Every structure is written in C-alpha cells, then in structure tokens.
Amino acid sequence: MSWDDDFDADERGGPRAARERATGWQVVRRVAAYAGVVVGVVALVVGAVVAVNLVGTATNPGGFAAPSADGPHVAMPPTIVQPEQTSEPEVLDQETPAEEEPAADEESTDLSGAVPLAAALPLIDAEWAGQVAAATDIPERALAAYALAHIVVASEDPECGVDWATVAAIGSIESGHGSHDGRTIDEAGNVQPAIIGRALDGNGVARIADTDGGALDGDATWDRAVGPMQFIPSTWAKWASDGDGDGVADPNQIDDAALTTANYLCASGSMTTPEGWRAAVYSYNHDNDYVDKVAKVAQRYAEAAA
C-alpha cells in the first residue's frame, strides 16, 4: 500500500485510529532503518580515519600528515692547524747569479690529504674527511667543501645552526655532489665540465627570462640553474660567496657553491629547531617533498658519520 492510498482511505472515513497506529509503526521502523544506515556509515568513516592515522603514524612518527623529522644537527668537523713560518725568508747569497733559480722548497708541507684552500681558511682534518667520505659515499673533495661551509658559517653566524650534512644532502640531490652526467671535481674544486641546467622557459619548469645576459649559463634568452648546487643566475648574483678565498665567487667551484648554499639557508633564520630547519630548506626549493627528501638524506649522512 502506498502512502497516497493510505491517505485516501482515511479521507473516505475508514477506521482512522487503526490506520494511524499502523502508519506510525511504519514510520518508526523506517526511521530506525535509516538511523541504522547512518550509524553504519559513520562507523565505517571513523574506522577508515583511524586506520589511515595508524598507518600514517607507523610511517611517520609525527602522526598522519605531520611533517617529517627535521634535519640533523651534527658536530662541527675537526680542522688541522696550518704550519706557520717560523724563520725569516732565506736571503740569496750575493754571489748567486741573478738568473739562477732558487731550488724548490723541499720543506713545504704535503697537503695532499687536505683541501688546498687559501692560507687564511681552515683545513679540514684529512683523517676525518677520509673516514666520513667512506662511510657516506660522498666524494672527499665535495665533503671537504661542505665541512668548510659548516665551519665558516658557525664562526660568522653561530645562531644559524646549519651543518655540513644538510649542505651535503642538497648537493647530493641537486647534482650528485658534482658528478651529474659524468662530471668530476678537480683538486681545485672546479666541476669539470660545468653543470648547466635546462632552460627555464616555462615548459614543465619555472619560466624565468634571462637575468645575466648569459654570463653564467650561456643562455641570453632564459635563465638556467648553474653548478653543483644549481643556483639560478639572479640568486647567485645576490648570495654569491667566495668559499676558497681566491677572490672570485664561481657557482661551478664546489667551495664557493657550498658556502653560498649555507649562507642562503641561514638567511631564513635559525635552523636549530625542526620548524626553522624546514623553513630554511623550503626557501631553497618551495616543495615540501623536497624538504622531506633533504631531511632523509641528511639524517642518513649524520648517522653514517656518527
């Protein structure tokens, strides 16, 4: 019987009370059925949310949708004391012919185990560099550049808290520590050949018109990321740092690129908290997935070096 039929029968004078009771029970039953369905759906939704949160917590201790742990906070790398000149420079005997070249300095210190940097800069302890390079699979020349950046910034901006493992993680992601597509880093820290990224022409990448006349990237139409840390010319122009003390800031020189990276990260504020660390790396690349990846790689380096 339809609801319309029931209504019509009432209007024709049928036994209204009995019909109302029957209709009332039908309403109760239907309401109860609907309520059961609603309760069931709610229970399923709640169960799904709880399950997803449990899975998220298992894979991310911070909880579902919580940011990954921040980067490492590793100790400052050890350095060695450079030898000081303890005697006056030797004066050639007056009888020595002017055209005769003095003999090679046989007493010069062998720095083959340390990075050949300017005399005013610290030298990374060769034993530490060798051990950490072997443990992390970071090329020793690149590792020394990351370590130097850590030391220099810790001296100039102790409140920042940037460390070599974070800089190394960025170097790994950006260019494989300068090894992208078969490149190598020579003893002076120059990446050979230079690393030049794709044109930032808006085709699947950011659209950035040329800002330096092609001086750094060889492209006078579009900007391209340059060097082992992949700086675009406009960013390099603002933050370029001379990491090897030769008076020139070159994005393709690993010491310069690593120190510039550290200084750029510190510009966002202190990196000593999870929030501060993530904000700094996010400023380098506005992508939370990128930040998570840097954190993962940096933590792996820190654990391997411990």
Long-range contacts (C-beta under 8 A, 24 or more apart in sequence): 67-274, 67-278, 67-288, 67-291, 67-292, 68-291, 68-292, 68-295, 68-296, 69-274, 69-295, 69-299, 70-273, 70-274, 70-275, 70-277, 70-278, 70-295, 71-163, 71-165, 71-166, 71-169, 71-271, 71-277, 71-281, 71-294, 71-295, 71-298, 71-299, 72-163, 72-165, 72-166, 72-298, 72-299, 72-301, 72-302, 73-161, 73-163, 73-272, 73-302, 74-163, 74-164, 74-165, 74-302, 74-305, 74-306, 76-150, 76-151, 76-154, 76-163, 77-124, 77-125, 77-128, 77-129, 77-132, 77-147, 77-150, 77-151, 77-164, 78-124, 78-125, 78-128, 79-122, 79-123, 79-124, 79-125, 79-151, 80-114, 80-122, 80-123, 80-124, 80-125, 80-126, 82-119, 82-122, 82-123, 83-109, 114-144, 115-141, 115-144, 115-145, 115-148, 115-189, 115-255, 116-187, 116-188, 117-148, 117-244, 117-245, 117-255, 118-244, 118-245, 118-246, 119-245, 120-245, 121-148, 121-152, 121-244, 121-245, 122-148, 122-151, 124-148, 124-151, 132-304, 132-305, 135-304, 135-305, 136-168, 136-300, 136-301, 136-304, 136-305, 138-168, 138-172, 138-177, 138-301, 139-177, 139-178, 139-179, 139-185, 141-185, 141-187, 141-189, 141-254, 142-168, 142-171, 142-177, 142-178, 142-185, 142-228, 142-254, 142-258, 143-168, 145-189, 145-243, 145-254, 145-255, 145-257, 145-258, 145-259, 146-171, 146-258, 148-243, 148-255, 148-258, 148-259, 149-243, 149-255, 149-258, 149-259, 149-261, 149-262, 150-262, 152-243, 152-259, 152-262, 153-259, 153-262, 153-263, 153-266, 157-263, 157-266, 159-270, 159-272, 160-262, 160-265, 160-266, 160-270, 160-271, 161-270, 161-271, 161-272, 161-276, 161-277, 162-262, 162-265, 162-266, 162-271, 162-280, 163-302, 165-298, 165-299, 165-301, 165-302, 165-305, 166-265, 166-271, 166-277, 166-281, 166-294, 166-298, 167-258, 167-261, 167-262, 167-265, 168-297, 168-298, 168-301, 169-294, 169-295, 169-297, 169-298, 169-301, 170-229, 170-261, 170-281, 170-284, 170-294, 171-228, 171-229, 171-257, 171-258, 171-261, 172-297, 173-290, 173-293, 173-294, 173-297, 174-228, 174-229, 174-230, 175-227, 175-228, 175-229, 175-230, 177-228, 178-228, 178-254, 180-228, 185-228, 185-254, 188-244, 188-253, 189-244, 189-253, 189-254, 189-255, 189-256, 190-250, 190-252, 190-253, 190-254, 191-227, 191-228, 191-252, 191-253, 191-254, 194-226, 194-227, 194-252, 195-226, 195-227, 195-228, 195-230, 195-252, 196-224, 196-225, 196-226, 197-224, 197-225, 197-226, 197-230, 198-224, 199-223, 199-224, 200-224, 200-225, 200-232, 208-232, 208-234, 211-237, 212-237, 216-251, 226-251, 226-252, 227-251, 227-252, 227-253, 227-257, 228-252, 228-254, 228-257, 229-257, 229-258, 229-260, 229-261, 231-257, 231-260, 235-264, 236-260, 239-263, 239-264, 239-267
